[in-house]
């Protein structure tokens, strides 16, 4: 499953957003051939479902498997600090399961729309293993030149050579 690209979208008056067809295909493909767990329960609520949560001023979509792995990691923290508890409230407390309808639309809750500042326009941004839903102006601000200063050096320190 790979998400790439930037897609401008409009929200309808009910707060529905149509996902790019490539993203719907990637979400659906992750469920192909999937069965049930040892206890007999389904590994996801419905084929094509994913988890949408709040983070970094936008909405972030995780595959069902990636999301459950993240939840398990949070559960293993024996005595989290107040900062980790607050972060957990933001991420896990802001999570909602989404399943696109027959037209590829998802209904963004009022809380999600308010958190991300979404009104009529949105940008869906693919980030390989997940995608984000942004207010277009907030996305442009996040990618401003002053926010990207020194990023190539930081990437190089992480082992990613991005010299062009």
C-alpha positions in Angstrom: 0.0 0.0 0.0 1.5 3.3 -1.1 0.1 6.8 -1.0 1.7 9.4 -3.2 0.8 12.8 -4.5 -1.2 15.9 -3.6 -4.9 16.1 -4.4 -7.1 19.2 -3.9 -10.6 18.3 -2.8 -13.8 20.0 -1.8 -16.0 19.1 1.1 -19.7 18.9 0.5 -22.1 20.7 2.9 -22.4 17.5 5.0 -18.6 17.4 5.5 -17.9 14.6 3.1 -14.6 14.4 1.3 -14.0 12.2 -1.8 -10.7 10.3 -1.5 -8.5 10.0 -4.6 -9.2 6.8 -6.5 -5.6 5.7 -6.1 -5.9 6.0 -2.3 -9.2 4.0 -2.3 -7.5 1.3 -4.3 -4.5 1.1 -1.9 -6.8 0.9 1.1 -8.9 -1.8 -0.4 -5.8 -3.8 -1.5 -4.5 -4.0 2.1 -7.6 -6.0 3.0 -7.3 -8.5 0.1 -6.8 -12.1 1.4 -7.1 -11.1 5.0 -9.0 -13.5 7.3 -9.7 -13.5 11.0 -7.5 -13.5 14.1 -7.0 -16.6 16.3 -10.0 -15.5 18.5 -12.2 -15.5 15.4 -12.6 -11.7 15.3 -12.1 -9.7 12.2 -8.7 -7.9 11.8 -10.6 -4.7 10.7 -14.1 -3.5 11.1 -14.9 -3.6 7.3 -13.0 -4.0 4.1 -11.6 -0.7 3.0 -11.6 0.8 6.5 -8.8 2.8 8.0 -8.3 5.0 11.0 -8.2 8.8 10.8 -6.8 10.8 13.7 -5.6 14.3 14.7 -1.9 15.3 14.7 0.3 18.2 13.6 -2.7 20.5 12.7 -4.1 18.0 10.2 -5.9 14.7 10.0 -3.7 11.6 9.5 -4.9 8.3 8.0 -3.4 5.0 9.1 -4.0 1.5 7.7 -5.8 -0.7 10.2 -2.7 -2.8 10.8 -0.4 0.2 11.3 -3.0 1.7 13.7 -3.4 -1.4 15.9 0.4 -1.7 16.1 0.6 1.9 17.3 -2.1 1.3 19.9 -0.2 -1.8 21.1 2.9 0.3 21.5 1.1 2.9 23.6 -0.4 0.1 25.8 3.1 -1.2 26.6 4.2 2.1 28.3 3.9 1.2 32.0 3.6 4.7 33.6 3.5 7.4 31.0 4.5 11.0 31.8 1.9 13.7 31.6 3.2 14.8 28.2 2.8 11.2 26.8 -0.7 11.0 28.3 -1.6 14.3 26.7 -0.2 13.1 23.4 -2.1 9.8 23.7 -5.3 11.8 24.2 -4.6 13.7 21.1 -3.8 10.7 18.9 -5.9 7.9 20.3 -8.7 10.1 21.6 -8.9 11.7 18.2 -9.1 8.5 16.3 -12.1 7.5 14.2 -12.7 4.5 12.0 -13.5 5.5 8.4 -15.0 3.4 5.6 -15.5 5.1 2.3 -19.0 4.9 0.9 -19.8 3.6 -2.6 -18.7 6.9 -4.1 -15.4 6.9 -2.2 -16.4 9.6 0.2 -15.7 9.7 3.9 -17.6 11.8 6.4 -15.3 14.1 8.5 -16.7 14.6 11.9 -17.3 18.2 13.2 -14.4 17.6 15.7 -12.0 16.6 12.9 -13.0 19.5 10.7 -12.6 21.9 13.5 -9.2 20.5 14.5 -7.8 20.7 11.0 -9.5 24.0 10.1 -11.4 22.4 7.2 -14.4 24.2 5.8 -14.9 23.9 2.0 -11.5 23.0 0.7 -9.0 20.4 1.6 -5.7 18.9 0.3 -5.1 15.1 0.6 -1.4 14.4 0.8 0.1 11.0 0.3 3.1 10.1 2.5 3.9 6.5 1.4 2.5 4.5 4.3 -0.2 7.0 5.3 -2.0 10.1 4.1 -2.9 13.4 5.6 -5.9 15.8 5.1 -5.0 19.5 5.4 -6.5 22.9 5.2 -4.7 24.1 2.0 -3.4 27.3 3.6 -2.1 25.5 6.6 -0.3 23.0 4.4 1.4 25.8 2.4 2.5 27.4 5.7 3.9 24.1 7.0 6.0 23.8 3.8 7.3 27.4 3.9 11.0 27.8 3.2 11.9 28.8 6.8 10.3 25.5 8.0 12.6 23.6 5.6 15.9 25.2 6.5 18.6 22.6 7.3 16.4 19.7 6.3 18.9 18.1 3.9 21.5 18.1 6.7 19.0 16.5 9.1 18.1 13.9 6.4 21.8 13.1 5.8 22.3 12.6 9.5 19.5 10.0 9.3 21.2 8.2 6.3 19.1 9.8 3.5 21.2 11.6 0.9 18.9 14.0 -0.9 21.4 16.0 -3.0 20.0 17.1 -6.4 
